[in-house]
Structures are given as structure tokens and as C-alpha cells.
Amino acid sequence: MKIILKKEVHKVGQPGDVVEVKNGYARNYLIPQGFAVLASDGNMRAFQQELKAQAKKMLKGQQEAQELADKLAQVSVTAAVQVGEEEKLFGSVTSQNIADLLKEIGYDIDKKKILLDEPIKALGVYDVPVKLHPEVTAHLKVWVVKE
């Protein structure tokens, strides 16, 4: 049976592929789970239109993310933290702290998009990457100063 894959299926194919699979596998698993549709002319046209719509939506999202990245490149946030002797931080500056600082100045960025390898544990200026889109990464300047 010929089917069009809507989602990636391990050892079968990628979305958009027209593949030949056994009738039972298609009827009992792939089609009911939403992984595939029958490969008819109407389904092919509908799937091509759906792919075009997704590509247009992805391009718009990428353009919006690039605009936000350009704005974030000009922004810097300051995290005032308590320090002890020898300027050692009590605690650390995490992605949640940076997200809160960004929210205060009007940027609503999810903490999961802020790519810190590990929390910041020293005073200084840091360049923190922010993944806004699969193809767009902004760099934010974070100043860690004593309170």
C-alpha cells in the first residue's frame, strides 16, 4: 500500500515521502496514529498545500525572531548579587534570573531559550546566547555586579 508520511517514522521515512508499506501496518498503525495518509491524488495535493503553508509560517516566525534578535543584541541586563569575601557570589545567576530581568524591561523570553551551560558564579560581563528560533540565535550582554 502506498502512503504519504505526515511525520517521521523510524526506518520508514521522513515527512512528505511516498512509501510502500504492508497493508496491515498502514491500516492498523500509521494511518490511525496520524503518521500517514493514503497516497491518492487529492491527498498529495492537500499535503503539498499544507507543506507550503508550514513553510510560509516558518519563514514568518524566522523573520520575527530575527527582528527580536536584533533588538536583543542592543540590550544589556544587570544582575545585582550579594558577594562575600574575595568577591565570591552567594548563589549564582541562572537562566530564570536572566528571564526575570528581561521581563522587567519588556521582553518575554522563556528561560528554556536562554542557553547557559552552567549558572554564572562570578562577577563580570557575560555574552549569553538566546535561541529564539531553530535558525536564529541572539546574544545578550549580562552584567553581574555586586549589590
Secondary structure, 3 states (H helix, E strand, C coil): CEEEECCCECCCECCCCEEECCHHHHHHHHCCCCCEEECCHHHHHHHHHHHHHHHHHHHHHHHHHHHHHHHHHCCEEEEEECECHHHCECCCECHHHHHHHHHHCCCCCCHHHECCCCCECCCEEEEEEEEEECCEEEEEEEEEEEC
